[in-house]
């Protein structure tokens, strides 16, 4: 199995020798698959959204049976429920799985869609697409 997320290792991951820096392109937020979360991560995101644990769990999570567990819901097009435009509503509180992409885990074919760049190529430059303010969820943005 892959590194902690149930994904098998892939050839590109095995050949990675440089740290990749996220450019906030949101490709990983638009890919089908599971985003596993711990109870602590759920609590952190709920606090970030200023809602209680029960509301967060009901609106934004689902249980995927063994071996996955608690996961974030996604929209019918597989887009993350917390992606609004090109901004992550929970960026400052996002799950470890999201923080670890693409260096500690990735999906087969990620290099064809992900804009992450080797650190030595972009040293000192801000991430492309990085904007000033956080996005906000609006009514109807979540999973029904």
N, C-alpha and C positions, 0 to 999 in steps of 0.2 A: 504494500500500500504506500501511498504518498506520505508526505511529511505532516501527519496529524489531522488531515482533513478528509481522508478517505479517497483521495485521488491517486491513481497510479503514477509512478514517476514517468516522465516522458523524456525523450532524447534531448530536446532543447534545454530542459531544466538541468539535465546531467552535464551538459556542455557549458553551462553558465559559469564564467570565471570572474565576471565583474558585477559589482553591485549596480542594480538598476534603480534609477530615481523616477518615481511616479511623476507624470506630467499632468495628472488629473484629467485625462481624456475621457474617463467614465466608461471605457469599453468593458472593463471587468464588472461594472454595475449593470450591464445590459446583456450579460451572458447567462444562459440557462444553468442552473445548478443550485446547490444548497449553500447558504451562509449559516454555518453553525454558530450558536451563541451560548454562552454560559449564563447562569442566573445573575451573576455579578455584572456581566455585560448588559443584560436586559435592564437591570436596575440602573446602571449608569446612563443608558439611553433614555429610559423613562424620566430620570431626573433632568437630563439635558432638554427633553421635550416638555418638562414641567407638567407631567401627568403621573398618576400613580401606577404602581406595578400591575395591578389588575387590568387597568385600561390598556396599558402597553401590551401585555400578554394577549389580550383578546383581539386587539386591532392589528398587531404587527408580527405575531409569531404563529407558528404551527409546529406540531409534533410530527416528526418523521421517524417511524419506528426503526429499531435496531438496524445498523449500528450508528445512525446519524444523531437522532435526538432533537433537541430544541433548535429551530431554525427561524430565520426571518421569512416572512411571506414575500411573494413577488407579485407583480402585476401579470395579467394574462400574456403579455408579450415578453415575459421573463425579466423585465426591468425591475431593479430594486425598488421597493416601496418608498425608500427614503431619497430617491433621486428625483429632484425637481429641476427640469431643464438639464443643465450640466453641473448642478450643485448637489452635494450631499447634505441633507438636512441635519444629519447626526455626525458630521465629519469629525468634530472634536471629541466625540464619544463613540466612534465607530468600533465595531468588533475587531478582535485581534486578527481574525481571518482576513479582513479587509486591509488591516495595517500590514500584514505579512506579504501581500501580493505585490510584485511577482517574484520577490527574492526567496521567500521561504515556501511558497507553493505557487502553482500556476496551473492552467488547464491546457490540454493539447491544442495547439494552434494559437495560443495567446499572442505569440510574437507577430502574427499576421494582423492583429487588430489593436494591440496595446502600443501606446506611444511612449512607454517608459524608455529612458535612455541611460547608457552607461554613465556613471557618476563622473568619470574623468573627462567626458565630452561636454558636460554642462556645468562644471564647477562654477559657483558664484552667480549663476543665472536663475531667476525665479522660474518656477514650474509654469509651463504653458497652460493657459486656461485658469490659472489661480486668480481668483477674484477677491475683492475686499470683504464683502459681507456674506453672512450665511443665508442660505435659502430658507424658506419657511414652508411647512406643509399647509395647504389650503384645503377646505372642505372638498371632498371628492378626489383628492390626490392619493389617498391610501387605498388599501384593498377593501373591497366591499364585503 
